[in-house]
Amino acid sequence: MLRHHSEAQARRPVYNDPWKRREAWRSHPIFSKASNFKTLFPGLGWATAAFAVYCTYEHFMLKDKKHH
């Protein structure tokens, strides 16, 4: 943990270009391509797993001999 204000300012990046500071949010990890792809379809992993379990259950446990 930082103990002094001067330590906090020493760790803060120095921006010489005024527009660079305003554009810094674009490089934040929450706006990365990987983050956007992960949040594109929330719950898709759980739904795929549940569907696979159901299909396996139906295939092995619900055998109906009169099924066409």
Buried (B, 14 or more C-beta within 10 A) or exposed (E): EEEEEEEEEEEEEEEEEEEEEEEEEEEEEEEEEEEEEEEEEEEEEEEEEEEEEEEEEEEEEEEEEEEE
